[in-house]
Amino acid sequence: MRQHIDIDLHYVRNAIVGTASPLLGVITSYQEQIEWHLRLASLLVGLLVGIPSLVAMVRKLRRK
């Protein structure tokens, strides 16, 4: 028979807020560095999507 697990939602909420607060503080402190990394990551993702799309378009135009 399974045991009943009683979850205290107040405790869970406090744990999430207590963990998220310092994390948000760190993100705020390093906002410039994080922004730079996000811009670079979005550029790389754009290139990873754009290059295969360009190759597919060129191949399609050559078939005609």
C-alpha positions in Angstrom: 0.0 0.0 0.0 1.3 3.5 -0.9 2.1 6.0 1.8 0.3 9.3 1.7 2.7 12.2 1.2 1.6 15.4 2.7 3.1 18.3 0.8 3.1 21.7 2.5 2.5 24.2 -0.3 3.6 27.1 1.9 7.0 25.4 2.5 7.3 24.7 -1.2 6.5 28.3 -2.2 9.0 29.6 0.4 11.7 27.2 -1.0 11.1 28.4 -4.5 11.2 32.0 -3.6 14.3 31.5 -1.4 16.1 29.8 -4.2 15.0 32.2 -7.0 15.8 35.4 -5.1 19.6 35.0 -4.9 19.6 33.7 -8.5 17.8 36.9 -9.7 20.4 38.9 -7.7 23.3 37.3 -9.5 21.6 37.7 -12.9 21.0 41.4 -12.2 24.7 41.8 -11.1 26.0 40.2 -14.2 23.4 41.7 -16.6 25.9 43.2 -19.1 28.0 40.0 -19.4 24.8 37.8 -19.7 23.4 40.2 -22.3 26.6 39.8 -24.3 26.5 36.0 -24.2 22.8 36.0 -25.1 23.5 38.2 -28.2 26.3 36.0 -29.3 24.2 32.9 -28.7 21.4 34.3 -30.8 23.8 35.2 -33.6 25.1 31.7 -33.6 21.7 30.2 -33.6 20.7 32.5 -36.5 23.7 31.4 -38.5 23.0 27.7 -37.7 19.5 28.1 -39.1 20.3 30.6 -41.9 23.1 28.7 -43.6 21.2 25.4 -44.1 18.2 27.4 -45.3 20.4 29.2 -47.8 22.0 26.0 -49.0 18.5 24.5 -49.5 17.3 27.5 -51.5 20.3 27.4 -53.7 19.9 23.7 -54.4 16.2 24.2 -55.2 17.1 27.0 -57.7 19.7 24.9 -59.4 17.2 22.1 -60.1 14.9 24.4 -62.1 
